Amino acid sequence: MPMKRRFRLSLLLALTLLPLANCTWIEDTWMGENKKPLPGNRVSVLAHESKLKPDPTASEQEILLPAPEPNTDWPQAGGFSTHAMHHMMVGPSLKKAWSADIGAGSTDYRRLLAPPVIANGRIYTLDVEATVSAFDGKSGNRLWKIDLTPDEEDGDDLMGGGLAFDAGRLFATTGFGHVVALDPGNGKALWRTKLLSPLRAAPTARAGRLFVITMDDQTHALDQANGKTLWTHSGINEGASVLGAASPAADDTLVIAPYSSGELAALRAENGTVLWSDSLAAGRRTDAVSGLSDIRGRPIIDRGRVFVIGHGDLMVAIDLRSGRRIWEAEIGGVQSPWVAGNYLYAVTNNSEVVCVETKSGRIRWVTPLQRWKNAEKKKDPIVWSGPVLASDRLIVTGSNGMTLALSPYSGKPLGLAEMPDGITIAPVVANKELVFLTDGADLIVYR
């Protein structure tokens, strides 16, 4: 993959630099037409001082990234089963193409957790009531939908689950503890397997197997053909954990399973044998919430290394085969990190976007984001999701309805867009398009 410095920002991005820096008004020209600013006081999206600081030895080095590459599919949570997507390609001047209502969105009691998946020109979604829908990627027309709620359940306590597409089949996990294989053409159920605990995260599909992690921290490997359990691994169950869960990462031979206790297990895909294990348990945090060690962000397998971030203020790089820690850094988060070339990007617990060297763990740059909707009273915390790297734009979305583009080379803001609702699921990229799913269950495509 060719490496080169890329600073060719489109005119649309350049136009937003001054407004965003001053934060006196909002102009979403980086993703379409201008809108009149809403009345009221403006609060900077870069509003607090960062606790993390760049390493002076790292900051002297030039950042090189792979050139953006197009992709036609985004078949599972995190893109591919390894969760290493590097540098995706989108169009130079994105405009809203269409939007569609996928069903039921987040409420005070239930959160929309499943990212959309894209395969063969279709976009598949799962709402909070376990309804799977298929949309035509070009027009946004709904092609079919199916309710996965079992007859004996009412769905009131449902939360979580997700989707994966592999080998011509669509797979779904639900908060009812069911794993279901669907015909992607019409939504017909091909098989259904009931596990003993709810599923919060999307499945990971690789080489004829389906890997899922239940709420009680058990990894199950299922046969994609019939749903039969091939093996099970029991992790340490923490009990209390951060809302949501992380899908395991997998290549042809290993599965990297993250658990709510902060335990990380490398399992042989063939039989579930433990090759090595590690722990990201919080050793420096004292308060009850921040002391949770949950691994909420999806681990990444990339070029013989595993990258993972935990809620308990620890990010690590591990040798894939030996389990040896290559480096560790006091950086915590619950969002899935993003690897591109020799750099790792992440959103931290303290609402910062950080760029870290994959070889050393040294911090290259840090950009603080707005932490509170009401900054004066420190009320209504903002949840930032992402990042996603697409055509020299590092994109993060906020529960306050803001989508922000940063330079992956410096962390400087490039553009700001106001969305119709909060977004706490990172966007996905396919066919040079950027796809968002809002908390209100609106699927929005920019091309």
SULQUIMO-V858486 format. One record per pair of residues at least 24 apart in sequence whose C-alpha atoms are under 8 Angstrom apart, sorted by the first residue. I is the first residue (numbers start at 1). J is the second residue. If there is no record, write none. Layout:
i:j
I:J
I:J
This chain:
i:j
1:66
1:67
2:66
2:67
3:64
3:65
3:66
3:67
4:64
4:65
4:66
4:67
5:63
5:64
5:65
6:65
6:67
6:392
7:392
9:392
10:92
10:93
12:93
13:414
13:415
14:414
16:414
16:415
16:416
17:413
17:414
17:415
20:413
20:414
20:415
20:416
21:413
26:416
26:417
26:418
27:416
27:417
27:418
28:415
28:416
28:417
28:418
29:415
29:417
30:93
30:94
30:415
30:416
30:417
31:93
31:94
31:95
31:96
31:417
31:446
32:93
32:94
32:95
32:96
33:95
43:375
44:370
45:369
45:370
46:367
46:368
46:369
46:370
47:368
47:369
47:370
47:371
48:368
48:369
48:370
48:371
49:368
50:350
50:352
50:366
50:367
50:368
51:350
52:366
53:363
53:365
53:366
54:362
54:363
54:364
54:365
54:366
55:362
55:363
55:364
58:357
58:362
58:363
58:364
59:363
59:364
59:365
63:409
64:341
64:342
65:340
65:341
65:342
65:343
66:340
66:341
68:390
68:391
68:392
70:430
70:431
70:432
71:429
71:430
71:431
71:432
72:119
72:120
72:121
72:430
72:431
72:432
73:117
73:118
73:119
73:120
73:121
73:429
73:430
73:431
74:117
74:118
74:119
74:428
74:429
74:430
75:117
75:118
75:119
75:164
75:165
75:166
76:116
76:117
76:118
76:163
76:164
76:165
76:202
76:203
76:204
76:205
77:115
77:116
77:117
77:162
77:163
77:164
77:202
77:203
77:204
77:247
78:298
79:428
81:204
81:205
81:206
81:249
81:250
81:251
82:249
82:250
82:251
82:300
82:301
82:302
83:249
83:298
83:299
83:300
83:301
84:300
84:301
84:302
84:338
84:339
84:340
85:338
85:339
85:340
86:338
86:339
86:340
86:341
86:389
87:340
87:389
87:390
87:391
87:392
88:389
88:390
88:391
88:429
88:432
89:390
89:391
89:429
89:432
90:390
90:391
90:429
90:430
90:431
90:432
90:433
90:434
90:447
91:391
91:432
91:433
91:447
92:391
93:447
94:433
94:446
94:447
95:446
95:447
96:444
96:445
96:446
96:447
97:444
97:445
97:446
97:447
98:139
98:140
98:444
98:445
98:446
99:140
99:442
99:443
99:444
99:445
100:140
100:141
100:442
100:443
100:444
101:441
101:442
101:443
102:126
102:127
102:133
102:441
102:442
102:443
103:127
103:131
103:441
104:128
104:129
104:440
104:441
105:439
105:440
105:441
106:439
106:440
106:441
110:157
110:158
110:159
111:159
111:160
111:439
112:159
112:160
112:439
112:441
113:159
113:160
113:161
113:162
113:200
113:201
113:244
113:425
114:160
114:161
114:162
114:163
114:201
114:202
114:425
115:162
115:163
115:425
115:426
115:427
115:428
115:437
116:163
116:428
116:437
117:163
117:164
117:165
117:428
118:165
118:430
119:165
124:163
125:163
126:161
126:162
126:163
127:441
128:158
128:159
128:160
129:155
129:158
129:159
130:158
130:174
132:187
134:184
143:186
144:186
144:187
145:187
146:187
146:188
148:174
149:176
150:176
159:200
160:199
160:200
160:201
160:244
161:199
161:200
161:201
161:202
162:200
162:201
162:202
162:203
163:202
163:203
164:202
164:203
164:204
164:205
165:205
166:205
166:206
167:208
171:203
172:202
172:203
173:199
173:200
173:201
173:202
173:203
173:212
174:198
174:199
174:200
175:199
175:200
177:214
179:227
180:227
181:224
181:227
191:226
191:227
192:227
193:227
193:228
200:244
200:245
201:244
201:245
201:246
201:247
202:246
202:247
203:247
203:248
204:247
204:248
204:249
204:250
205:250
206:250
206:251
206:252
207:252
211:248
212:247
212:248
213:247
213:248
213:257
217:259
217:260
219:257
221:269
221:272
230:271
231:271
231:272
232:272
233:272
235:259
235:263
235:265
236:260
236:261
236:263
237:261
240:292
241:292
241:293
241:294
242:292
242:294
242:296
244:296
245:295
245:296
245:297
246:295
246:296
246:297
246:298
246:299
247:298
247:299
248:298
248:299
249:298
249:299
249:300
249:301
250:301
251:301
256:299
258:295
258:296
258:298
258:299
259:294
259:295
260:293
260:294
260:295
260:296
261:292
261:293
261:294
261:295
262:293
262:294
262:295
262:310
263:295
275:321
275:322
275:323
276:322
276:323
277:323
278:323
280:310
280:312
280:314
280:315
281:310
281:312
282:311
282:312
282:313
282:314
283:312
284:312
285:312
295:334
296:333
296:334
296:335
296:336
297:333
297:334
297:335
297:336
297:337
298:335
298:336
298:337
299:336
299:337
300:337
300:339
308:337
309:333
309:334
309:336
309:337
310:334
311:349
313:349
316:361
317:358
317:361
326:359
326:360
327:360
327:361
328:361
329:361
329:362
335:385
335:386
336:386
336:387
337:386
337:387
338:387
338:388
338:389
340:389
345:387
346:386
346:387
347:384
347:385
347:386
347:387
351:383
351:384
353:411
354:411
355:408
355:411
365:410
365:411
366:411
367:411
367:412
373:400
383:424
384:424
385:423
385:424
385:425
385:426
386:425
386:426
386:427
387:426
388:426
388:427
388:428
390:429
396:426
397:422
397:423
397:424
397:425
397:426
397:427
398:422
398:423
398:424
399:423
399:424
399:439
